[in-house]
């Protein structure tokens, strides 16, 4: 089966993979940015070349036949090989121009990276930046991002990572909130204040429990998992919350509280695929990010 797939048009195999992994023509079409009729024709063309039925219709879409399940691993190997070819070709480009796609946490993308990227654009006007704010884990291997700025060390193979430093976390509240509710003088006072916490993310709860607080989700009067929106809730006066110290101290509308309260810092890592790391434009953006992030880390 591998020999038969090796002579096929990659676009047909790509269509097969999208349908196999999403289970429907409509979802596969959205993934590939193609029309549903075009995708249907590509699947029929592939089945015709293989003289085999790869999918069968079910009430909610399409499912692989037994033969389709056998074909799937070989098609995935082909996709991986095509990805490696693209990475190698991109890594050989010598011009300091082109697109660079950066994946970053939502908070960093909103509050830290814009100033760094503005300086980079002034210095390198021929480098275009795609910024992808996401707290997910973009796959550098499949070019969903060229460089990732993450608060954890990536564990993917063939990924080069650099530890930039750590960002301190502090306790903050809007001055408008403090004027009506007073200022906590010791950490235990937080239990008697309105607090802003996460919704489904249990990070704050785990940290507070590790510090000896009887923390529960119900202690937060306002909850949000989107960290940029979370910070806006704190700034608006919804209660006491947590934020990166450099960002909080730069905002005149909020005040840092309990500066002696030791909270775990956030590590900052840059990462890129090793085949792309030394591409001139990638190397230049990496350098700009590394230099720009250092003032906000310790």
N, C-alpha and C positions, 0 to 999 in steps of 0.2 A: 504493500500500500504506500510506503514511503516513496518508492520509485515512481509510482503513478502521480503522486502529488507534486513531485519535484518539477515536472514539466508543465504544471498548470500556471495560468495567469494569477499573479498574487492578488489582484483585485477580487477574483472569484473566491479565493481561499479566505480573504479578509471578510467578505460577505458571509461566508459559511460560519466563521468564528463568531461574528457579531450575532447572528441568529441563534447559534448554538448556545451562546452565553447569556442572551437576554430572553430567549424563548418566544420571541415574536418578531414579525417583520417590521411592525411600527416602531418598537423600541430599538431594534437594530438600525433602522433608517435614521433615527434621531442620533444614535451614537456616531454613525459614519457621516452624517450630514448629507445623506442621499434621499431620494424619493423611495417610497415603498414599492411602486411598480418596478423601478430600476433594480432594487434589491431582489425582488421576486424573479426577475429575468436572470440575474446573476446566479441565483440558486439553481434555477432550471438548467442553465448552461453548464454549471458544474456537475449536476447530476447526469446530464447528457454525455459529457466527456468521460465520466466515470462509469456510465451505463449502470447506474445504481441509484436507489432511492435513499437519500440521507435524512429526510425528515418525514414525520407523519403528523397530520393535523389532529389536534385535541381541542376540547371546548375553549380553552383559554389561550390558544396559540399553536406553537409548533414544538414538537419534541423529537429528539434524535432517534433514528432507528438503531438497531443493533450494529449495522455497518457504520452508521454515522458516528456512533460512540467509538468505534475502532479508528475512524479517520481523525477524530478530534485531537488526540495527542500528537499525531504527525503534523497537523495544521498548526498547533501551538508551537511546535519546534520550528516550523517555518517562520512564524511570526517573530520568535526570538532571534532567529538568524537574520531576518530583515532588519530588526532593531539594531543588531550589532553592526550590520553594514552601514546603516544610517549614522550611527554614532561614530564609526571609524571615518566615514566621509566628512562628517561635520567637524571632527577633531582635526582634520587636515587643512581646514580653511585658514588662510594666513592673513586675511584683511581684518583691520580693527573696525568692523562695521557689521551690521546685521541685527537680528533679533536675539534677545536674551530673555528667557522666561524664568521668573523668580517666584517660588512658592514660599509663603510665610504665614505665620499665625495671624489671625484677624487683628489682634491688638497691635502687633508689630507693624502690620501693613498700614494700619490707620494712623498710628501715633509716633512711630519711630522711622520707618523707611522713607516716607515722602521727602523729608529734608535731605537725606542721603542721596536719593535718586535724582533730586533736582540739581544737586552739585555735580553728580555724574553726568547728567545730560548737558550741563554747561561745558564740562570738560570734554565730553565725547559725543558731539551732536549726531554722529552717524550710527550710534548704537541705540536701537529702539528697545524699550523695556515693556514686557508683559508682566504685570504684577498680579499674582493669584492669591488673594486672601483666603486662607483655609486652615482650619485646625485639624484637617485630615492628614493623611500621609501620602502626598503625591509621589508617584513612582518615577524616580529619576531614570530608571532603566528603559522605560518606554517613552521618554521625552515628554512626559506630562509637565516636567519642569527641567530647566538646565541647572539651576542652583536652588537649594532649599535653605531657608533660615528657620531652624527648629530649636525647641527647648528640650531636646533630648538627642542623644547620639544615635544616628541611623545605624541599622544593623544589616542592611542589604549588602550583598556581595558586589564587588567592583565599584564601590562608592568610596570616594575620598572625603574625609571629614576633618574639620579643624575646630577645636574648642576655642572660642573667642574670649570667653570669660563668663561671669555670672552677674545676673541682674538682681539687685536687692529688692525685696518686697516690703512694703510698709503699710501701716493702718492710716486711712484717710477719711475725712468727712468734709462736706461742704460747710463753709462758714455760716451759711444760712441755717443749716441743721444745728450746728453747735450753738448758735445764738438762741435757739428755742429749746434745745434739749440739754445743754451743758456739755462739758468736756470730761471724758473719763480720765481719771488720774492713775489708775492701776488696771492691768488687764482684766481683772475680775469685774470691773465696772461695765465691760462690754455686754455682759449678760443682762444688763438693765437698760440697754439702748436698742433702738431700732437698727437692724443690720441688713445689709444687702448681701445675698449669697447666691450660690449657683442653684440651678433647678435640678437637673439629672446628674450633673457632674458632682462627684462626692469629694473632690480634692480639698476644698476648704474644711469640710467636716473632718476628714482624716487628719489634716494638719492640726486642727484645734483639739481633737481627741488625743493626738500624740503629745500635745502640750498640757494635757490634764483637764481640759474643759469638757463638761458634759454636753457636747454639741449634738444637736439634732436639727433636721431640716426645718422643723417648725419654728426655730428661733430666728429665722430670717423672714422679715416682713415683706421683702421684695426679692424675687429670685430670677436669674437670667443666666443662661450658659454662654451666650455670645459676649465675649469679653469686652468688646468695644462698646456695646450697648450697656453692659454692666457698669463700665466706668462712667457713662453718661448718667446713669441712675444715681451713682454716688455724687457726681457733680451737681445734679439737680436738687439734692437734699433729701433723697429717699432714706438715708441712713448711713451708718458707718460701714466702710468696705475696705478692700485690699487692692493695691495697685503697685506697679513698678515705681520705685522711689523717684527715679529721674523724671518720669512723666508727671507724677503727682506734685513734685516740688516745683515744676515749671508752670503749674496752673495757679494763678492768684486767687481763684475762687474756692480752693480747697486748702485744708490744713492737715499737716501730718500729725498724728497722735501717737503716743506711747513709743517714742523713738528707741527706747531700750528693749522693746519687745522683739525677741529674736525670732524671725520667721525664715523658713528655708528659702534660699535664693533660687532663681531659675537659671540653669545653664543655657548658654547660647552656642549653637553649633552651625557652621556653614558646611554644606555638603554638595558634591557634584559627582557625576559619573567620571571615572578616571580617564576614559577615552576623550572626554570633553574638557577636562580640567585645564589643559594647556593650550586650548584654542585661544588665540589672542583676545577676542572679544569677551570670552568667558573669563579668562584670567584677569582682564581689566575690571570687569564688574565684580569679580570675587575680591580683588584688591580694594575696590571702592567700598564694598560692604564691610570688609574686615576693618578698614581704617575708620569708617563712619560709625560702626557699632562700638568701637573701643571706648569712646567717651561715656557710653551709657552702661558699661559693665565694669566690674571690679576685678 
